[in-house]
Amino acid sequence: MRSPGALLAASMGGSQLGPYVSGAGRVIRVVGTQKIVSDIGEGLRGIGEYAFPVEDARAQAAYGVHSGVNKILIIDRELTPGRITVVFVDEVLGF
């Protein structure tokens, strides 16, 4: 059975992806509703065309280095019911 939606996470180094996959007993994500898209393809485009350029500029200003979309995680369904909770907030959070 497919989930009602997938969760995408992009990372330069990937250190935060392990806990999303299996390291953490519970994962709670607080997400701005501007990140809701119609399908995975639109989500991937949003990562590449919007989130990456904004994060790249932030990384350059903060650390003097470029960022990168080197790893992308797609969670379509969780084996342990209730392990992942997504709380949507009707305001712009993150990018």
Distance bins in CASP14 RR format, pairs under 12 A and 6 or more apart:
PFRMAT RR
TARGET T0000
AUTHOR 0000-0000-0000
RMODE 2
METHOD distances of the structure
MODEL  1
1 76 0 0 0 0 0 1 0 0 0 0 0
1 77 1 0 0 1 0 0 0 0 0 0 0
1 78 0 0 0 0 0 1 0 0 0 0 0
1 81 0 0 0 0 0 1 0 0 0 0 0
2 40 0 0 0 0 0 1 0 0 0 0 0
2 76 1 0 0 1 0 0 0 0 0 0 0
2 77 1 0 0 1 0 0 0 0 0 0 0
3 40 0 0 0 0 0 1 0 0 0 0 0
3 74 0 0 0 0 0 1 0 0 0 0 0
3 75 0 0 0 0 1 0 0 0 0 0 0
3 76 1 0 1 0 0 0 0 0 0 0 0
3 77 1 0 1 0 0 0 0 0 0 0 0
3 78 1 0 0 1 0 0 0 0 0 0 0
3 79 0 0 0 0 0 1 0 0 0 0 0
3 81 0 0 0 0 0 1 0 0 0 0 0
3 82 0 0 0 0 0 1 0 0 0 0 0
3 84 0 0 0 0 1 0 0 0 0 0 0
3 86 0 0 0 0 0 1 0 0 0 0 0
4 36 0 0 0 0 0 1 0 0 0 0 0
4 76 0 0 0 0 0 1 0 0 0 0 0
4 77 0 0 0 0 1 0 0 0 0 0 0
4 86 0 0 0 0 0 1 0 0 0 0 0
5 36 0 0 0 0 1 0 0 0 0 0 0
5 37 0 0 0 0 0 1 0 0 0 0 0
5 38 0 0 0 0 0 1 0 0 0 0 0
5 39 0 0 0 0 1 0 0 0 0 0 0
5 40 0 0 0 0 1 0 0 0 0 0 0
5 43 0 0 0 0 0 1 0 0 0 0 0
5 74 0 0 0 0 0 1 0 0 0 0 0
5 75 0 0 0 0 1 0 0 0 0 0 0
5 76 1 0 0 1 0 0 0 0 0 0 0
5 77 0 0 0 0 1 0 0 0 0 0 0
5 78 0 0 0 0 0 1 0 0 0 0 0
5 84 0 0 0 0 0 1 0 0 0 0 0
5 86 0 0 0 0 1 0 0 0 0 0 0
6 35 0 0 0 0 0 1 0 0 0 0 0
6 36 0 0 0 0 0 1 0 0 0 0 0
6 37 0 0 0 0 1 0 0 0 0 0 0
6 38 0 0 0 0 0 1 0 0 0 0 0
6 39 0 0 0 0 1 0 0 0 0 0 0
6 40 1 0 1 0 0 0 0 0 0 0 0
6 41 0 0 0 0 1 0 0 0 0 0 0
6 42 0 0 0 0 0 1 0 0 0 0 0
6 43 0 0 0 0 1 0 0 0 0 0 0
6 44 0 0 0 0 0 1 0 0 0 0 0
6 72 0 0 0 0 0 1 0 0 0 0 0
6 73 0 0 0 0 1 0 0 0 0 0 0
6 74 1 0 1 0 0 0 0 0 0 0 0
6 75 1 0 0 1 0 0 0 0 0 0 0
6 76 1 0 1 0 0 0 0 0 0 0 0
6 77 0 0 0 0 1 0 0 0 0 0 0
6 78 0 0 0 0 0 1 0 0 0 0 0
6 84 0 0 0 0 0 1 0 0 0 0 0
6 86 0 0 0 0 0 1 0 0 0 0 0
7 17 0 0 0 0 0 1 0 0 0 0 0
7 20 1 0 0 1 0 0 0 0 0 0 0
7 21 0 0 0 0 0 1 0 0 0 0 0
7 27 0 0 0 0 1 0 0 0 0 0 0
7 28 0 0 0 0 0 1 0 0 0 0 0
7 29 1 0 0 1 0 0 0 0 0 0 0
7 31 0 0 0 0 1 0 0 0 0 0 0
7 35 0 0 0 0 1 0 0 0 0 0 0
7 36 0 0 0 0 0 1 0 0 0 0 0
7 37 0 0 0 0 0 1 0 0 0 0 0
7 40 0 0 0 0 0 1 0 0 0 0 0
7 43 0 0 0 0 0 1 0 0 0 0 0
7 72 0 0 0 0 0 1 0 0 0 0 0
7 73 0 0 0 0 1 0 0 0 0 0 0
7 74 1 0 0 1 0 0 0 0 0 0 0
7 75 1 0 1 0 0 0 0 0 0 0 0
7 76 0 0 0 0 1 0 0 0 0 0 0
7 77 0 0 0 0 1 0 0 0 0 0 0
7 78 0 0 0 0 1 0 0 0 0 0 0
7 83 0 0 0 0 0 1 0 0 0 0 0
7 84 1 0 0 1 0 0 0 0 0 0 0
7 85 0 0 0 0 0 1 0 0 0 0 0
7 86 1 0 0 1 0 0 0 0 0 0 0
7 88 0 0 0 0 0 1 0 0 0 0 0
8 17 0 0 0 0 0 1 0 0 0 0 0
8 20 0 0 0 0 0 1 0 0 0 0 0
8 29 0 0 0 0 0 1 0 0 0 0 0
8 31 0 0 0 0 0 1 0 0 0 0 0
8 35 0 0 0 0 1 0 0 0 0 0 0
8 36 0 0 0 0 0 1 0 0 0 0 0
8 37 0 0 0 0 1 0 0 0 0 0 0
8 39 0 0 0 0 0 1 0 0 0 0 0
8 40 1 0 0 1 0 0 0 0 0 0 0
8 41 0 0 0 0 1 0 0 0 0 0 0
8 42 0 0 0 0 1 0 0 0 0 0 0
8 43 1 0 1 0 0 0 0 0 0 0 0
8 44 1 0 0 1 0 0 0 0 0 0 0
8 45 0 0 0 0 0 1 0 0 0 0 0
8 46 0 0 0 0 1 0 0 0 0 0 0
8 47 1 0 0 1 0 0 0 0 0 0 0
8 48 0 0 0 0 0 1 0 0 0 0 0
8 51 0 0 0 0 1 0 0 0 0 0 0
8 69 0 0 0 0 0 1 0 0 0 0 0
8 71 0 0 0 0 0 1 0 0 0 0 0
8 72 1 0 0 1 0 0 0 0 0 0 0
8 73 1 0 0 1 0 0 0 0 0 0 0
8 74 1 0 1 0 0 0 0 0 0 0 0
8 75 1 0 0 1 0 0 0 0 0 0 0
8 76 0 0 0 0 1 0 0 0 0 0 0
8 86 0 0 0 0 0 1 0 0 0 0 0
9 15 0 0 0 0 0 1 0 0 0 0 0
9 16 1 0 0 1 0 0 0 0 0 0 0
9 17 1 0 0 1 0 0 0 0 0 0 0
9 18 0 0 0 0 1 0 0 0 0 0 0
9 19 0 0 0 0 0 1 0 0 0 0 0
9 20 1 0 1 0 0 0 0 0 0 0 0
9 21 0 0 0 0 1 0 0 0 0 0 0
9 27 0 0 0 0 0 1 0 0 0 0 0
9 29 0 0 0 0 1 0 0 0 0 0 0
9 31 0 0 0 0 0 1 0 0 0 0 0
9 35 0 0 0 0 0 1 0 0 0 0 0
9 43 0 0 0 0 0 1 0 0 0 0 0
9 44 0 0 0 0 0 1 0 0 0 0 0
9 47 0 0 0 0 1 0 0 0 0 0 0
9 51 0 0 0 0 0 1 0 0 0 0 0
9 69 0 0 0 0 0 1 0 0 0 0 0
9 71 0 0 0 0 1 0 0 0 0 0 0
9 72 1 0 0 1 0 0 0 0 0 0 0
9 73 1 0 1 0 0 0 0 0 0 0 0
9 74 0 0 0 0 1 0 0 0 0 0 0
9 75 1 0 0 1 0 0 0 0 0 0 0
9 84 0 0 0 0 0 1 0 0 0 0 0
9 86 0 0 0 0 0 1 0 0 0 0 0
10 16 0 0 0 0 0 1 0 0 0 0 0
10 17 0 0 0 0 1 0 0 0 0 0 0
10 20 0 0 0 0 0 1 0 0 0 0 0
10 35 0 0 0 0 0 1 0 0 0 0 0
10 43 0 0 0 0 1 0 0 0 0 0 0
10 44 0 0 0 0 1 0 0 0 0 0 0
10 45 0 0 0 0 0 1 0 0 0 0 0
10 46 0 0 0 0 1 0 0 0 0 0 0
10 47 1 0 1 0 0 0 0 0 0 0 0
10 48 1 0 0 1 0 0 0 0 0 0 0
10 49 0 0 0 0 0 1 0 0 0 0 0
10 50 0 0 0 0 0 1 0 0 0 0 0
10 51 1 0 0 1 0 0 0 0 0 0 0
10 52 1 0 0 1 0 0 0 0 0 0 0
10 54 0 0 0 0 0 1 0 0 0 0 0
10 55 0 0 0 0 1 0 0 0 0 0 0
10 56 0 0 0 0 0 1 0 0 0 0 0
10 67 0 0 0 0 1 0 0 0 0 0 0
10 68 0 0 0 0 1 0 0 0 0 0 0
10 69 1 0 1 0 0 0 0 0 0 0 0
10 70 0 0 0 0 1 0 0 0 0 0 0
10 71 1 0 0 1 0 0 0 0 0 0 0
10 72 1 0 1 0 0 0 0 0 0 0 0
10 73 1 0 0 1 0 0 0 0 0 0 0
10 74 0 0 0 0 0 1 0 0 0 0 0
10 95 0 0 0 0 0 1 0 0 0 0 0
11 17 1 0 1 0 0 0 0 0 0 0 0
11 18 0 0 0 0 1 0 0 0 0 0 0
11 19 0 0 0 0 0 1 0 0 0 0 0
11 20 0 0 0 0 1 0 0 0 0 0 0
11 21 0 0 0 0 0 1 0 0 0 0 0
11 47 0 0 0 0 0 1 0 0 0 0 0
11 51 0 0 0 0 0 1 0 0 0 0 0
11 52 0 0 0 0 0 1 0 0 0 0 0
11 55 0 0 0 0 1 0 0 0 0 0 0
11 67 0 0 0 0 1 0 0 0 0 0 0
11 68 0 0 0 0 1 0 0 0 0 0 0
11 69 1 0 0 1 0 0 0 0 0 0 0
11 70 1 0 0 1 0 0 0 0 0 0 0
11 71 1 0 1 0 0 0 0 0 0 0 0
11 72 1 0 0 1 0 0 0 0 0 0 0
11 73 1 0 0 1 0 0 0 0 0 0 0
12 47 0 0 0 0 0 1 0 0 0 0 0
12 51 0 0 0 0 0 1 0 0 0 0 0
12 52 0 0 0 0 1 0 0 0 0 0 0
12 55 0 0 0 0 1 0 0 0 0 0 0
12 56 0 0 0 0 1 0 0 0 0 0 0
12 58 0 0 0 0 0 1 0 0 0 0 0
12 59 1 0 0 1 0 0 0 0 0 0 0
12 63 0 0 0 0 0 1 0 0 0 0 0
12 65 0 0 0 0 1 0 0 0 0 0 0
12 66 0 0 0 0 1 0 0 0 0 0 0
12 67 1 0 1 0 0 0 0 0 0 0 0
12 68 1 0 1 0 0 0 0 0 0 0 0
12 69 1 0 0 1 0 0 0 0 0 0 0
12 70 1 0 1 0 0 0 0 0 0 0 0
12 71 1 0 0 1 0 0 0 0 0 0 0
12 72 0 0 0 0 0 1 0 0 0 0 0
13 59 0 0 0 0 0 1 0 0 0 0 0
13 65 0 0 0 0 0 1 0 0 0 0 0
13 67 0 0 0 0 1 0 0 0 0 0 0
13 68 0 0 0 0 1 0 0 0 0 0 0
13 69 0 0 0 0 0 1 0 0 0 0 0
13 70 1 0 1 0 0 0 0 0 0 0 0
13 71 1 0 0 1 0 0 0 0 0 0 0
13 72 0 0 0 0 0 1 0 0 0 0 0
13 73 0 0 0 0 0 1 0 0 0 0 0
14 20 0 0 0 0 1 0 0 0 0 0 0
14 21 0 0 0 0 0 1 0 0 0 0 0
14 67 0 0 0 0 0 1 0 0 0 0 0
14 68 0 0 0 0 0 1 0 0 0 0 0
14 69 0 0 0 0 0 1 0 0 0 0 0
14 70 1 0 0 1 0 0 0 0 0 0 0
14 71 1 0 1 0 0 0 0 0 0 0 0
14 72 0 0 0 0 1 0 0 0 0 0 0
14 73 0 0 0 0 1 0 0 0 0 0 0
15 21 0 0 0 0 0 1 0 0 0 0 0
15 23 0 0 0 0 0 1 0 0 0 0 0
15 70 0 0 0 0 0 1 0 0 0 0 0
15 71 0 0 0 0 1 0 0 0 0 0 0
15 73 0 0 0 0 0 1 0 0 0 0 0
16 23 0 0 0 0 0 1 0 0 0 0 0
16 24 0 0 0 0 0 1 0 0 0 0 0
16 27 0 0 0 0 0 1 0 0 0 0 0
16 29 0 0 0 0 0 1 0 0 0 0 0
16 71 0 0 0 0 1 0 0 0 0 0 0
16 73 0 0 0 0 1 0 0 0 0 0 0
17 23 0 0 0 0 1 0 0 0 0 0 0
17 24 0 0 0 0 0 1 0 0 0 0 0
17 27 0 0 0 0 0 1 0 0 0 0 0
17 70 0 0 0 0 0 1 0 0 0 0 0
17 71 1 0 0 1 0 0 0 0 0 0 0
17 72 0 0 0 0 1 0 0 0 0 0 0
17 73 1 0 1 0 0 0 0 0 0 0 0
17 74 0 0 0 0 0 1 0 0 0 0 0
17 75 0 0 0 0 1 0 0 0 0 0 0
18 24 0 0 0 0 1 0 0 0 0 0 0
18 25 0 0 0 0 0 1 0 0 0 0 0
18 27 0 0 0 0 0 1 0 0 0 0 0
18 71 0 0 0 0 0 1 0 0 0 0 0
18 73 0 0 0 0 1 0 0 0 0 0 0
18 75 0 0 0 0 0 1 0 0 0 0 0
19 25 0 0 0 0 1 0 0 0 0 0 0
19 26 0 0 0 0 1 0 0 0 0 0 0
19 27 1 0 0 1 0 0 0 0 0 0 0
19 28 0 0 0 0 0 1 0 0 0 0 0
19 29 0 0 0 0 0 1 0 0 0 0 0
19 73 0 0 0 0 0 1 0 0 0 0 0
19 75 0 0 0 0 0 1 0 0 0 0 0
19 83 0 0 0 0 0 1 0 0 0 0 0
19 84 0 0 0 0 0 1 0 0 0 0 0
20 26 0 0 0 0 0 1 0 0 0 0 0
20 27 1 0 1 0 0 0 0 0 0 0 0
20 28 0 0 0 0 0 1 0 0 0 0 0
20 29 0 0 0 0 1 0 0 0 0 0 0
20 71 0 0 0 0 0 1 0 0 0 0 0
20 72 0 0 0 0 0 1 0 0 0 0 0
20 73 1 0 0 1 0 0 0 0 0 0 0
20 74 0 0 0 0 0 1 0 0 0 0 0
20 75 1 0 0 1 0 0 0 0 0 0 0
20 78 0 0 0 0 0 1 0 0 0 0 0
20 83 0 0 0 0 0 1 0 0 0 0 0
20 84 1 0 0 1 0 0 0 0 0 0 0
20 86 0 0 0 0 0 1 0 0 0 0 0
21 27 0 0 0 0 1 0 0 0 0 0 0
21 71 0 0 0 0 0 1 0 0 0 0 0
21 73 1 0 0 1 0 0 0 0 0 0 0
21 74 0 0 0 0 0 1 0 0 0 0 0
21 75 1 0 0 1 0 0 0 0 0 0 0
21 78 0 0 0 0 1 0 0 0 0 0 0
21 79 0 0 0 0 0 1 0 0 0 0 0
21 80 0 0 0 0 0 1 0 0 0 0 0
21 83 0 0 0 0 0 1 0 0 0 0 0
21 84 0 0 0 0 0 1 0 0 0 0 0
22 73 0 0 0 0 0 1 0 0 0 0 0
22 75 0 0 0 0 0 1 0 0 0 0 0
22 78 0 0 0 0 1 0 0 0 0 0 0
22 79 0 0 0 0 1 0 0 0 0 0 0
22 80 0 0 0 0 1 0 0 0 0 0 0
22 83 0 0 0 0 1 0 0 0 0 0 0
22 84 0 0 0 0 0 1 0 0 0 0 0
23 80 0 0 0 0 0 1 0 0 0 0 0
23 83 0 0 0 0 0 1 0 0 0 0 0
23 84 0 0 0 0 0 1 0 0 0 0 0
24 78 0 0 0 0 0 1 0 0 0 0 0
24 80 0 0 0 0 0 1 0 0 0 0 0
24 83 0 0 0 0 1 0 0 0 0 0 0
24 84 0 0 0 0 1 0 0 0 0 0 0
24 85 0 0 0 0 0 1 0 0 0 0 0
25 78 0 0 0 0 0 1 0 0 0 0 0
25 79 0 0 0 0 0 1 0 0 0 0 0
25 80 1 0 0 1 0 0 0 0 0 0 0
25 82 0 0 0 0 0 1 0 0 0 0 0
25 83 1 0 0 1 0 0 0 0 0 0 0
25 84 0 0 0 0 1 0 0 0 0 0 0
25 85 0 0 0 0 0 1 0 0 0 0 0
26 78 0 0 0 0 0 1 0 0 0 0 0
26 80 0 0 0 0 1 0 0 0 0 0 0
26 81 0 0 0 0 0 1 0 0 0 0 0
26 82 1 0 0 1 0 0 0 0 0 0 0
26 83 1 0 1 0 0 0 0 0 0 0 0
26 84 1 0 0 1 0 0 0 0 0 0 0
26 85 1 0 0 1 0 0 0 0 0 0 0
27 73 0 0 0 0 0 1 0 0 0 0 0
27 75 0 0 0 0 1 0 0 0 0 0 0
27 78 0 0 0 0 1 0 0 0 0 0 0
27 80 0 0 0 0 0 1 0 0 0 0 0
27 82 0 0 0 0 1 0 0 0 0 0 0
27 83 1 0 0 1 0 0 0 0 0 0 0
27 84 1 0 1 0 0 0 0 0 0 0 0
27 85 1 0 0 1 0 0 0 0 0 0 0
27 86 0 0 0 0 1 0 0 0 0 0 0
27 87 0 0 0 0 0 1 0 0 0 0 0
28 82 0 0 0 0 0 1 0 0 0 0 0
28 83 0 0 0 0 1 0 0 0 0 0 0
28 84 1 0 0 1 0 0 0 0 0 0 0
28 85 1 0 1 0 0 0 0 0 0 0 0
28 86 1 0 0 1 0 0 0 0 0 0 0
28 87 1 0 0 1 0 0 0 0 0 0 0
29 35 0 0 0 0 1 0 0 0 0 0 0
29 73 0 0 0 0 0 1 0 0 0 0 0
29 75 0 0 0 0 1 0 0 0 0 0 0
29 83 0 0 0 0 0 1 0 0 0 0 0
29 84 1 0 0 1 0 0 0 0 0 0 0
29 85 1 0 0 1 0 0 0 0 0 0 0
29 86 1 0 1 0 0 0 0 0 0 0 0
29 87 1 0 0 1 0 0 0 0 0 0 0
29 88 0 0 0 0 1 0 0 0 0 0 0
29 89 0 0 0 0 0 1 0 0 0 0 0
29 93 0 0 0 0 0 1 0 0 0 0 0
29 94 0 0 0 0 0 1 0 0 0 0 0
30 85 0 0 0 0 1 0 0 0 0 0 0
30 86 0 0 0 0 1 0 0 0 0 0 0
30 87 1 0 1 0 0 0 0 0 0 0 0
30 88 0 0 0 0 1 0 0 0 0 0 0
30 89 1 0 0 1 0 0 0 0 0 0 0
30 90 0 0 0 0 0 1 0 0 0 0 0
30 91 0 0 0 0 0 1 0 0 0 0 0
30 93 1 0 0 1 0 0 0 0 0 0 0
30 94 0 0 0 0 1 0 0 0 0 0 0
31 37 0 0 0 0 0 1 0 0 0 0 0
31 84 0 0 0 0 0 1 0 0 0 0 0
31 85 0 0 0 0 0 1 0 0 0 0 0
31 86 1 0 1 0 0 0 0 0 0 0 0
31 87 1 0 0 1 0 0 0 0 0 0 0
31 88 1 0 1 0 0 0 0 0 0 0 0
31 89 1 0 0 1 0 0 0 0 0 0 0
31 90 0 0 0 0 0 1 0 0 0 0 0
31 91 0 0 0 0 0 1 0 0 0 0 0
31 92 0 0 0 0 0 1 0 0 0 0 0
31 93 1 0 0 1 0 0 0 0 0 0 0
31 94 0 0 0 0 1 0 0 0 0 0 0
31 95 0 0 0 0 0 1 0 0 0 0 0
32 86 0 0 0 0 1 0 0 0 0 0 0
32 87 0 0 0 0 1 0 0 0 0 0 0
32 88 1 0 0 1 0 0 0 0 0 0 0
32 89 1 0 1 0 0 0 0 0 0 0 0
32 90 1 0 0 1 0 0 0 0 0 0 0
32 91 1 0 0 1 0 0 0 0 0 0 0
32 92 1 0 0 1 0 0 0 0 0 0 0
32 93 1 0 1 0 0 0 0 0 0 0 0
32 94 1 0 0 1 0 0 0 0 0 0 0
32 95 0 0 0 0 0 1 0 0 0 0 0
33 86 0 0 0 0 0 1 0 0 0 0 0
33 87 0 0 0 0 0 1 0 0 0 0 0
33 88 1 0 1 0 0 0 0 0 0 0 0
33 89 1 0 0 1 0 0 0 0 0 0 0
33 90 1 0 1 0 0 0 0 0 0 0 0
33 91 1 0 0 1 0 0 0 0 0 0 0
33 92 0 0 0 0 1 0 0 0 0 0 0
33 93 0 0 0 0 1 0 0 0 0 0 0
33 94 0 0 0 0 0 1 0 0 0 0 0
34 43 0 0 0 0 0 1 0 0 0 0 0
34 46 0 0 0 0 0 1 0 0 0 0 0
34 50 0 0 0 0 1 0 0 0 0 0 0
34 51 0 0 0 0 0 1 0 0 0 0 0
34 88 0 0 0 0 0 1 0 0 0 0 0
34 89 0 0 0 0 1 0 0 0 0 0 0
34 90 0 0 0 0 1 0 0 0 0 0 0
34 91 0 0 0 0 1 0 0 0 0 0 0
34 92 1 0 1 0 0 0 0 0 0 0 0
34 93 1 0 0 1 0 0 0 0 0 0 0
34 94 0 0 0 0 1 0 0 0 0 0 0
34 95 0 0 0 0 1 0 0 0 0 0 0
35 42 0 0 0 0 0 1 0 0 0 0 0
35 43 0 0 0 0 1 0 0 0 0 0 0
35 46 0 0 0 0 1 0 0 0 0 0 0
35 47 0 0 0 0 0 1 0 0 0 0 0
35 50 0 0 0 0 1 0 0 0 0 0 0
35 51 0 0 0 0 1 0 0 0 0 0 0
35 86 0 0 0 0 1 0 0 0 0 0 0
35 88 0 0 0 0 1 0 0 0 0 0 0
35 89 0 0 0 0 0 1 0 0 0 0 0
35 90 0 0 0 0 0 1 0 0 0 0 0
35 91 0 0 0 0 0 1 0 0 0 0 0
35 92 0 0 0 0 1 0 0 0 0 0 0
35 93 1 0 0 1 0 0 0 0 0 0 0
35 94 0 0 0 0 1 0 0 0 0 0 0
35 95 0 0 0 0 1 0 0 0 0 0 0
36 42 0 0 0 0 1 0 0 0 0 0 0
36 43 0 0 0 0 1 0 0 0 0 0 0
36 46 0 0 0 0 0 1 0 0 0 0 0
36 86 0 0 0 0 1 0 0 0 0 0 0
36 88 1 0 0 1 0 0 0 0 0 0 0
36 89 0 0 0 0 0 1 0 0 0 0 0
36 90 0 0 0 0 0 1 0 0 0 0 0
36 93 0 0 0 0 0 1 0 0 0 0 0
37 43 1 0 1 0 0 0 0 0 0 0 0
37 44 0 0 0 0 1 0 0 0 0 0 0
37 45 0 0 0 0 1 0 0 0 0 0 0
37 46 1 0 0 1 0 0 0 0 0 0 0
37 47 0 0 0 0 0 1 0 0 0 0 0
37 49 0 0 0 0 0 1 0 0 0 0 0
37 50 0 0 0 0 0 1 0 0 0 0 0
37 51 0 0 0 0 0 1 0 0 0 0 0
38 45 0 0 0 0 0 1 0 0 0 0 0
38 46 0 0 0 0 0 1 0 0 0 0 0
39 45 0 0 0 0 1 0 0 0 0 0 0
39 46 0 0 0 0 0 1 0 0 0 0 0
39 74 0 0 0 0 0 1 0 0 0 0 0
39 76 0 0 0 0 0 1 0 0 0 0 0
40 46 0 0 0 0 0 1 0 0 0 0 0
40 47 0 0 0 0 0 1 0 0 0 0 0
40 72 0 0 0 0 1 0 0 0 0 0 0
40 73 0 0 0 0 0 1 0 0 0 0 0
40 74 1 0 0 1 0 0 0 0 0 0 0
40 75 0 0 0 0 0 1 0 0 0 0 0
40 76 0 0 0 0 1 0 0 0 0 0 0
41 47 0 0 0 0 1 0 0 0 0 0 0
41 48 0 0 0 0 0 1 0 0 0 0 0
41 49 0 0 0 0 0 1 0 0 0 0 0
41 72 0 0 0 0 0 1 0 0 0 0 0
41 74 0 0 0 0 0 1 0 0 0 0 0
42 48 0 0 0 0 0 1 0 0 0 0 0
42 49 0 0 0 0 0 1 0 0 0 0 0
42 50 0 0 0 0 0 1 0 0 0 0 0
43 49 0 0 0 0 1 0 0 0 0 0 0
43 50 0 0 0 0 1 0 0 0 0 0 0
43 51 0 0 0 0 1 0 0 0 0 0 0
43 52 0 0 0 0 0 1 0 0 0 0 0
43 69 0 0 0 0 0 1 0 0 0 0 0
43 72 0 0 0 0 1 0 0 0 0 0 0
43 74 0 0 0 0 1 0 0 0 0 0 0
44 50 0 0 0 0 0 1 0 0 0 0 0
44 51 0 0 0 0 0 1 0 0 0 0 0
44 52 0 0 0 0 0 1 0 0 0 0 0
44 69 0 0 0 0 1 0 0 0 0 0 0
44 72 1 0 0 1 0 0 0 0 0 0 0
44 73 0 0 0 0 0 1 0 0 0 0 0
44 74 0 0 0 0 1 0 0 0 0 0 0
45 51 0 0 0 0 0 1 0 0 0 0 0
45 52 0 0 0 0 0 1 0 0 0 0 0
45 69 0 0 0 0 0 1 0 0 0 0 0
45 72 0 0 0 0 0 1 0 0 0 0 0
46 52 0 0 0 0 1 0 0 0 0 0 0
46 53 0 0 0 0 0 1 0 0 0 0 0
46 54 0 0 0 0 0 1 0 0 0 0 0
46 55 0 0 0 0 0 1 0 0 0 0 0
46 69 0 0 0 0 0 1 0 0 0 0 0
46 72 0 0 0 0 0 1 0 0 0 0 0
46 95 0 0 0 0 1 0 0 0 0 0 0
47 53 0 0 0 0 0 1 0 0 0 0 0
47 54 0 0 0 0 0 1 0 0 0 0 0
47 55 0 0 0 0 1 0 0 0 0 0 0
47 56 0 0 0 0 0 1 0 0 0 0 0
47 67 0 0 0 0 0 1 0 0 0 0 0
47 68 0 0 0 0 0 1 0 0 0 0 0
47 69 1 0 1 0 0 0 0 0 0 0 0
47 70 0 0 0 0 0 1 0 0 0 0 0
47 71 0 0 0 0 0 1 0 0 0 0 0
47 72 1 0 0 1 0 0 0 0 0 0 0
47 73 0 0 0 0 0 1 0 0 0 0 0
47 74 0 0 0 0 0 1 0 0 0 0 0
47 95 0 0 0 0 0 1 0 0 0 0 0
48 54 0 0 0 0 0 1 0 0 0 0 0
48 55 0 0 0 0 1 0 0 0 0 0 0
48 56 0 0 0 0 1 0 0 0 0 0 0
48 67 0 0 0 0 0 1 0 0 0 0 0
48 68 0 0 0 0 1 0 0 0 0 0 0
48 69 1 0 0 1 0 0 0 0 0 0 0
48 72 0 0 0 0 1 0 0 0 0 0 0
48 95 0 0 0 0 0 1 0 0 0 0 0
49 56 0 0 0 0 0 1 0 0 0 0 0
49 69 0 0 0 0 0 1 0 0 0 0 0
49 95 0 0 0 0 0 1 0 0 0 0 0
50 56 0 0 0 0 0 1 0 0 0 0 0
50 57 0 0 0 0 0 1 0 0 0 0 0
50 69 0 0 0 0 0 1 0 0 0 0 0
50 92 0 0 0 0 0 1 0 0 0 0 0
50 94 0 0 0 0 0 1 0 0 0 0 0
50 95 1 0 0 1 0 0 0 0 0 0 0
51 57 0 0 0 0 0 1 0 0 0 0 0
51 58 0 0 0 0 0 1 0 0 0 0 0
51 67 0 0 0 0 1 0 0 0 0 0 0
51 68 0 0 0 0 0 1 0 0 0 0 0
51 69 0 0 0 0 1 0 0 0 0 0 0
51 72 0 0 0 0 0 1 0 0 0 0 0
51 94 0 0 0 0 1 0 0 0 0 0 0
51 95 1 0 1 0 0 0 0 0 0 0 0
52 58 0 0 0 0 0 1 0 0 0 0 0
52 59 0 0 0 0 0 1 0 0 0 0 0
52 66 0 0 0 0 0 1 0 0 0 0 0
52 67 1 0 0 1 0 0 0 0 0 0 0
52 68 1 0 0 1 0 0 0 0 0 0 0
52 69 1 0 1 0 0 0 0 0 0 0 0
52 70 0 0 0 0 0 1 0 0 0 0 0
52 72 0 0 0 0 0 1 0 0 0 0 0
52 95 0 0 0 0 1 0 0 0 0 0 0
53 59 0 0 0 0 0 1 0 0 0 0 0
53 60 0 0 0 0 0 1 0 0 0 0 0
53 66 0 0 0 0 0 1 0 0 0 0 0
53 67 0 0 0 0 1 0 0 0 0 0 0
53 68 0 0 0 0 0 1 0 0 0 0 0
53 69 0 0 0 0 0 1 0 0 0 0 0
53 95 0 0 0 0 1 0 0 0 0 0 0
54 60 0 0 0 0 0 1 0 0 0 0 0
54 61 0 0 0 0 0 1 0 0 0 0 0
54 67 0 0 0 0 1 0 0 0 0 0 0
54 68 0 0 0 0 0 1 0 0 0 0 0
54 69 0 0 0 0 0 1 0 0 0 0 0
54 92 0 0 0 0 0 1 0 0 0 0 0
54 94 0 0 0 0 1 0 0 0 0 0 0
54 95 1 0 1 0 0 0 0 0 0 0 0
55 61 0 0 0 0 0 1 0 0 0 0 0
55 62 0 0 0 0 0 1 0 0 0 0 0
55 63 0 0 0 0 0 1 0 0 0 0 0
55 65 0 0 0 0 0 1 0 0 0 0 0
55 66 0 0 0 0 1 0 0 0 0 0 0
55 67 1 0 1 0 0 0 0 0 0 0 0
55 68 1 0 0 1 0 0 0 0 0 0 0
55 69 0 0 0 0 1 0 0 0 0 0 0
55 70 0 0 0 0 0 1 0 0 0 0 0
55 94 0 0 0 0 1 0 0 0 0 0 0
55 95 1 0 0 1 0 0 0 0 0 0 0
56 62 0 0 0 0 0 1 0 0 0 0 0
56 63 0 0 0 0 0 1 0 0 0 0 0
56 64 0 0 0 0 0 1 0 0 0 0 0
56 65 0 0 0 0 1 0 0 0 0 0 0
56 66 1 0 1 0 0 0 0 0 0 0 0
56 67 1 0 1 0 0 0 0 0 0 0 0
56 68 1 0 0 1 0 0 0 0 0 0 0
56 69 0 0 0 0 1 0 0 0 0 0 0
56 95 0 0 0 0 0 1 0 0 0 0 0
57 63 0 0 0 0 0 1 0 0 0 0 0
57 64 0 0 0 0 0 1 0 0 0 0 0
57 65 0 0 0 0 0 1 0 0 0 0 0
57 66 0 0 0 0 1 0 0 0 0 0 0
57 67 0 0 0 0 1 0 0 0 0 0 0
57 68 0 0 0 0 0 1 0 0 0 0 0
57 95 0 0 0 0 1 0 0 0 0 0 0
58 64 0 0 0 0 0 1 0 0 0 0 0
58 65 0 0 0 0 0 1 0 0 0 0 0
58 66 0 0 0 0 0 1 0 0 0 0 0
58 67 1 0 0 1 0 0 0 0 0 0 0
58 68 0 0 0 0 0 1 0 0 0 0 0
58 94 0 0 0 0 0 1 0 0 0 0 0
58 95 0 0 0 0 1 0 0 0 0 0 0
59 65 1 0 1 0 0 0 0 0 0 0 0
59 66 1 0 0 1 0 0 0 0 0 0 0
59 67 1 0 1 0 0 0 0 0 0 0 0
59 68 0 0 0 0 1 0 0 0 0 0 0
59 69 0 0 0 0 0 1 0 0 0 0 0
60 66 1 0 0 1 0 0 0 0 0 0 0
60 67 1 0 0 1 0 0 0 0 0 0 0
60 68 0 0 0 0 0 1 0 0 0 0 0
61 67 0 0 0 0 0 1 0 0 0 0 0
67 95 0 0 0 0 0 1 0 0 0 0 0
73 84 0 0 0 0 0 1 0 0 0 0 0
75 83 0 0 0 0 0 1 0 0 0 0 0
75 84 1 0 0 1 0 0 0 0 0 0 0
75 86 0 0 0 0 1 0 0 0 0 0 0
76 84 0 0 0 0 0 1 0 0 0 0 0
77 83 0 0 0 0 0 1 0 0 0 0 0
77 84 0 0 0 0 1 0 0 0 0 0 0
78 84 1 0 1 0 0 0 0 0 0 0 0
78 85 0 0 0 0 0 1 0 0 0 0 0
78 86 0 0 0 0 0 1 0 0 0 0 0
86 93 0 0 0 0 0 1 0 0 0 0 0
87 93 0 0 0 0 0 1 0 0 0 0 0
END
